[in-house]
Amino acid sequence: MKNAADLPFLSGLPASACLVDVRSQRTYDRNGLVAAATSKSAEIERLTTGRPGPVVIAEPDAAEMLITLFGAWAAGRCAVLVNPQLSDEEKQNVMAHTSACAWLGPGADGLEQPEGADGAAGAIGIDDPALILMTSGTTGVPKGIVHSLRSLSARTALNVAHIGADSLQRSLCVLPMFFGHGLIGNCLSPLAAGGTLYLWCSPGITEIASFGKVMDDHAISFLSSVPSFWKLAMRMSASPANPPRRVHIGSAPLSAEFWSQIAQWVGTQNVYNLFGMTETANWIGGGVLSEAAGRDGYVGSIWGGNYAVLLDDGTVAPVGRGEVLVQSPTIMQNYLNAPDKTREAFVSGWFRTGDIGELDEAGRVTLVGRIKTEINRAGIKIQAEEIDMLLERHPQIEEACAFAIPDPVSGEAVAAAIVASNGTAVDVDAVRGWCKERARSEAVPVVLYLLEEIPKNERGKIVRDKVREAAQMQESST
């Protein structure tokens, strides 16, 4: 029988740490978590004896997913957290790519589960692979990011230090747990601070109408979510009567105007825009609204480590505009089974984020876009995210997504899909004229597509390729 000292992560939790499932009202104090994880560890050991490899966790119940994660670590298994809604083909892809020895959760029937001579023995070590999160689609060859307990512990400790244990005392998780923002930022960090974690993951449309009430009922002091969640919540729910101490927004570009709207709705100016990646175990750093001075994409200073930028000439510089580079104790171990991609992710000892940003002399970053979404118009680089945020300032536009389209003269031109605010009529020519007054000529969209919604993935991130496809399908049908 294991005791608390045998349980990775749980052994370091303060006695005050507590987990509450909002929907079922199940409650686990620290001792309850230890007991549940110990039982789950024994179950995993029985299931996987003689089989090497990690375990895939696909539990639809958020509390069960977290307990199963702790149980896997105690059983000496690396955990692969995935969306429980994967198709059968996607499940097989995950099992094959990770060489997993078991699927934990509904839907295991029919999956090939390998046999082997040597299974895990004892709890997982501090530098062993502990967590694999998928950052790309699970069709084809998935892209898995591997973290150790050391990088996860470094990230949660830094999060607690920069957010503050007081703010984390009553945290609400509204995001799914199978990616870093939901799991590491919203769940592991509050528990590490000794706080009470309220799980209300992925609320449905009807549930979101009660969002403000849920915050008040549980006296929530902290929560973090993505811009798309806030857009829905602000439209459907009343504001909380009692503002939280602190709010985070991350995982997608954020305009200064929408940032201010969230602060007004939630009732506090202590709202932070966060820069984060799965490769850095979620958050890298963040900046508060009062520091932004109206700048779209402002994400402030790093939380543990150093920033630099990779200039166009290949120079690593401490200030300027270029690809944002990071040095941090929270960096991943590697991309799973992809040594070439892992090597390409680093330059001169710095991790390449793939984000374009401006780094000032005080070490503060303002993000302007992603390298892979850059639009090249006759040699002039335009950030798609820059156009998104510009269009979303228009009073008749709820949401926007820019992308490149072929152009016979300049190679690429700017196009964008837009969603009207509250079903209002939008004059696209007038919108283009409005853009011309606010942006350089090459950045003005040459064509605008009116869509009913902007396609997103299960994490709330815009899928730009699918937006382009939807726009082109609309064009071909008219």
N, C-alpha and C positions, 0 to 999 in steps of 0.2 A: 504494500500500500504506500503510495507516494505521499509526502507531506509538502507543505507550501514551498519549502526550500528546493524541492525537486522540479518545480514548475517554472520554466523560463517565462519571463515577463511578469507573471503573477507574483513571483517571489519578491519582486521589488516594489509592489504596489503598497501605498500607504493603507493603513487599516480602515480609513474612511471611504475608500473607493467603493462604488456601488453601481449596479447596472439595473435599469428599469425598462421593461418593454411597455411602451405607452398603450399599445392596442390591447394586450392581454393583462397588463398590470403585474406580470411576473417580475419579481424583484430578487436580485442576487447581491448580497453584501460580499465583502472580500472572501469570507469563509465559504459562502455559497458558491462563488466562482471557483474557488480551489476544489471544492467537493465535486462540482459538475465537471470541471476539466479533468480531474483525476479519474472519474468514472468514464469519461469519453476517451481518455488515454488508454485505459485498459481495453475498451472496446476496439480501438484502432489497432492495438497490439495483437489482439486475437485475430482480427480480420486480415492483417498484413504479415503475420509471421512467415518467415521464409521468402518474402518478396522484397527485393530492393526497390528503391525509388521513392519519389514524393507521393503525396496523396492529393487528389483534386477535391476541393470543398465547394459544393454547389448547393448549399442549404438555402431554401427560400425564406426561412425564419431567421431574422437578423441576429437575435440572441443566440440561437443555435449555431449560426455560422461563426460567431466570435468564440463561443465555448469550444467548438470543434477545432478552431485554429489553435487555441491554447492546449487542447488535448493532443493535437498532432505534434506540437513542439515537445511536449512532455514525453511522447512516445518516440522521439528521435526522428521525426519526419518533417521534411520540408513541405510546406503547404502551397498549393496552387489554388488561389481563389478565383472563381469564375462566375459569370452570370448564370443563375439557375435556369434561365429560359433558352439556353443554347439548343440548337437542333441536334438530332442524332449524329449528323455528319460532323458538326462542329465539336461535339463531345469526343468523337473518335479522333479528330485532328488534335485536340488538346492532349488526350491520353497518349497518342503516338509521339507528339513533339516533346512532351515532358518526360516520357518513359515512366509515367505514374503507375503505381502498383495498386491503386484503388480509387474508386469514385465514391465520395461520401455525400449522400444526398439523394433525392428522388431521381429516377431516370438511369440507374446503373444497369438495369436489365439489358442484356444484349451487347454490352460493352466488353471488348477484349481486355482482360486483366492478366498481365504477364505473371509468369512464375519465375522463381529464382532461388538460389541456395542461401543467400545471406540477407537477412533483414536488418532493420535498425536495432540498436541496443542502447538504452539509456536516453536521457534527455538530449536535445540538440545542443551543440556547442556554440559559443559566442561568435565564432567566425565560420561556422558551417552555413551553407545555403539554407535559409529559413523560410523565405517567402518568394513566390513567383507571381507577378502580376502581369496580365496581358495588356499591351497598349495598342495593339492593332487587331483587326478583325480575326476571328478564329476560323474563318474559311481560309483555304490555302495553307500557307505556313504561318502560324501565329508568331508574334514577336513577344517573347517573354523577358521580363526584367527581374533579375535575381538580387535579393537583398539578404544580408546576414542579420542576426540579432544585434550585432554591434552597430550597424548603420541605422537600424530601426530605433535602438535605444538612444543613439546620438540625436536622431531627429526628434523623438518625443521629448527628450530632456531640453533641447534647444527651443522647441515649441513652448514648453511650460515656462521656460525662463523668459521668453520674449512676450508671451501672452499674459502670463501671471496666473498663479494658482487661484487667486480670488475670482478672476473672470471665468475660470474653468470649473467652478464649483457645481454648476447646474447647466450642463451642456445638452443640446438637442441635436441629434443626427438625423437629417432628412434625406441624405444621399445614400445610394446603394453602397455596400461595403466591399465590393470586389474591385475597387480601384483606390489609389493612394489618398485622394482627398477625403473620401468617406471613411476608409479604414484607419489610416494613420493620423490624419489631422483631426477628424471628428470623433473617433472612438478611442484609439490607443492613447492619444495625448491627454484627454480629460481624465481617463482612468489613472494615468501616470501621475497626474496632479492630485490624486486623491479625491476627485470630484464624483458627482453622481451623473452618470451618462444615461440620457433618455433616448431610447431607440424608437424612431418613427420614420423608418427608412422608406424612401420612394412613395410618399403619400399620393393617392389617386386624386383625380379632379374633384370629386365630392369632398374628400378629406381636406384638401387645401383650403376650402372655404372656411374651415375652422382653425386655420394656422395661428392666427393671432390669439384665439382662445386657448389653444394648446400651450402656447408660450406663457400666457398668464396663469393657467391652471398649475403649471409646474415651475413657475417663477424662474424661467430660463434666463441664465446670465450670459450664455455664449452660444452662438451657432455660426455655421459657415455653409455656404452653398454656391451654386453657379448662377450666372446672370439670368439664364432662362427660367430657373426656379423663381427668382425674385420677380420677374415679369408676370408670371402666372399668379404668384401669391398676392402681389400688389393689386392685381385686377380683381381677384376673387374673394379676398379676405379683408376683414377689418384689421386695422393696426392693433398691436398689443397695447393694453392700457398701461402696462409697466414695461418700459424699454429695457432690453438687456444691457449688460455692462459693455459688451463688445460684439461686433459682427464682422465676419470675414466674407469676402467674395473672391472667387478664383476659378481657375480652369478654363477661362475664356476671356477674350478682350473686353475691357470695361471703359466706357466713355465717362468723362468727368460729369457730364449732365446726368446720366443714369445713376452714377454713384451718389450724387447729391439727392436724387429722388428717393433712393433706397434709404438714405440717412433720415430724410424727412419722414418717410413712411414708418420706419421702425422706431423713431423717436430718440435717436442718439447720433451725435457726430463722430462717435468712436467706431467708425466703420473703416475697415482696412481692405485695400486691394492687394491680393496675394499673388506672388509669382511662384509657381511650383511645377514639378514634373515627377512622374513616377520614378524616373532614374535618380532623383535626389530624395526619394522617400517623402514625397509630397512637397510641402512648402520649402522654398529657398529663402524667401524674405518677403517683406511687405511694407506698405506705406499707408499712413492714415490720411483721410480726406483733407484735413486741414493743411497738410504739407503739399498737396497736389498742385495747388495754385492754378486750377483749371486745366491741368494737363491730362489728356486722355492717356491711359496706359501707365500711369505712374505707379511703380511698385516699391519704391523706397530702397532701403538698405538690406544687405544680406543678414540672415540670422545664423551666424556661425560660419566663418570661412572668408573667402575673398571673391570679388568680381573682377573681371577684366573684359576687354573687347578684342575681337579678332578683326583687324582692319583689312581693307580690300587688298593691301599689298602683302598680307600674311603676317604682319607684325602683331604681337600680343601687347596691348597697351592698357595702362591703368585709367585712361580717360578717353572719351571719343564716341563715335558711332560705328557700330559693327555688330558681328555676332556676339552675343553675351556668353562669356566663359565663366565657369564656376570651379572653385576648389572648396571642398567641404567634406567633413567626416561622414556625411550621410549619402555619399555617392554609391550607386549600385556596385555589386561585384562584377557583373557582366550581363550581356544579352545571352540568353540561353541558347547553347549550341550554335552560336554565331560569332566566332572569334574575329572574323574580318570586320563585322559591324562594330564589335566592341573596340577594336583598334581605331577604327575611323571616328569613334565618338570622342577621342581625346587628341589634343594637340599640345605638345610641350608640357604635359602634366596637368592640363586644364580640360575639364569636361565641356564639350560643345553642346549648348542647349538647343541650337537651331533657331533661336529667337533673335531678331534684330532689335537692338536697343541703343539708347544714348546713356552713357555712364559719365556722371559729373565728377568733379574733383572731391566731393564729399562722399563718394562711393554710392551714390543713389542712382537707380536705374529707372528709365522710362521706356517701356516697350512700344515698338512701332509696328511690329509684324513678325511673320515667320518666313524663313528662307524659302521653304517649299511652296508657299502661297504667293511669293513675289511675282508681280506682273512686269514683264520687260517690254516697254513700249519704245521701240527704236533706240534701245540702249539706256533709256531712263527707267530706273527701278521704282516701282510703285508698290506699296504694301497694301494687300487686300484688306487687312484689318483696319487700316487707316480710313479706307473708304466706307467700311461697315459703320464705324463710329461717326463719321461725317453724316451719312444718310440717316442714322438713328437720331440725329439732332432735329431732323425735320418734324414739325408737329403732326404731320399726317402719316408718319411711318413708325410702325411698332418695332420692326426688326428688319435687318438688311444683311446681305451676304454678297460680297464682291468676288469676282473671279475673272480669269483671262479668257478671251475668245480670240480666234485667229484673225489677223488683219493683213491684207495683201501688201500694204505699204509699210507699216511699222512692225510687222511680225506678230505682235499681240496688242490687244486693246482691252480697255476696262469695261466689263459688264457687271450688272448687279441684279439680284433678286430682292424684292421688297415685299413686306407684308403691311397692309394698311392698318392704321390704328382704329380699333372698334368698328371695322367695316366701312370706314369713310371712303368716299371716292377720291382717287388720286390722279392728278393730271401729271403724267410722266414728263411731258415737255416742260411744265412749270418746275418740276423737281430738278431737272437737269439745269434749268436756268438758275435755280437757287444754289446748286452746287458750283456753278461757274462764278458766283459771287464770293465763294468761300474757299475754293481750291484752285490750284494751278491747272492749266488747261488739259495737260496730259492725264490728270487724275480724274477728270470728270467722266462718268460712265457714258459710253456712246449708245448704250441701250439699257433699258430697265425692264425687268420682267415682274409682273404682279403675280405673286403666289399667295395661296391661302395659308401656307405655313412653310417654315424653313426646316428641311430635314435635319434631324439630330440623332446622335447615337444614344445608348442607354445611360451615358454619363452626362447628358445635357450639352454635349459639344456639337457645334455645327459640323456636318459632314459636307465639305465644300464640293467634292466631286458629285455627290448626290444632288446638291442644289443645282449645279450646272446641268445635270441630266434632266432634272424636273423642269428647268427653264427651257431647255432645248425641246423637250417633249411638248411643252405648251406651245412653243413657237411652231413646231411641225404640225400641230393639230389645228392651227388657225389659218 
